[in-house]
Amino acid sequence: MIQITPQMRVLVAIEPVDGRRGIDGLGQVCRSVLLSNPGDGTMFVFRTRSGKAIRLLVLRLMVRTR
């Protein structure tokens, strides 16, 4: 389950992506095309080329401090 908060950014890709892309491939699209860091908690919405599915990517990287 994805919890959407009022302060969460949501970026929607206009161009469709290859539905076979995994997490790493979608993360690369976030960095190179959308010019955003996929690990900052932003929700990225992608549409597959066939138009039959959407894919969501939400990553929160936790950094431990000692």
RAWO-V7704 format. One record per pair of residues at least 4 apart in sequence whose ideal C-beta (glycine too) atoms are under 7 Angstrom apart, sorted by the first residue. I is the first residue (numbers start at 1). GAP is how many residues later the second one is. If there is no record, write none. Layout:
i:I gap:GAP
i:I gap:GAP
This chain:
i:2 gap:54
i:2 gap:56
i:4 gap:4
i:8 gap:33
i:8 gap:35
i:9 gap:33
i:10 gap:33
i:10 gap:35
i:11 gap:23
i:11 gap:25
i:11 gap:31
i:11 gap:33
i:12 gap:33
i:13 gap:4
i:13 gap:16
i:13 gap:21
i:13 gap:31
i:13 gap:32
i:13 gap:33
i:16 gap:31
i:16 gap:32
i:16 gap:33
i:17 gap:4
i:17 gap:9
i:17 gap:12
i:17 gap:29
i:17 gap:31
i:18 gap:31
i:19 gap:29
i:19 gap:30
i:19 gap:31
i:19 gap:34
i:21 gap:4
i:21 gap:5
i:23 gap:4
i:23 gap:34
i:24 gap:4
i:25 gap:4
i:26 gap:4
i:26 gap:18
i:26 gap:20
i:26 gap:29
i:26 gap:31
i:27 gap:4
i:27 gap:11
i:28 gap:4
i:29 gap:4
i:29 gap:5
i:30 gap:4
i:30 gap:6
i:30 gap:8
i:30 gap:14
i:30 gap:27
i:31 gap:7
i:34 gap:10
i:36 gap:6
i:38 gap:6
i:38 gap:19
i:38 gap:21
i:39 gap:20
i:39 gap:22
i:41 gap:19
i:43 gap:13
i:43 gap:15
i:44 gap:12
i:44 gap:13
i:45 gap:9
i:45 gap:11
i:46 gap:8
i:46 gap:9
i:47 gap:4
i:47 gap:7
i:48 gap:4
i:48 gap:5
i:48 gap:7
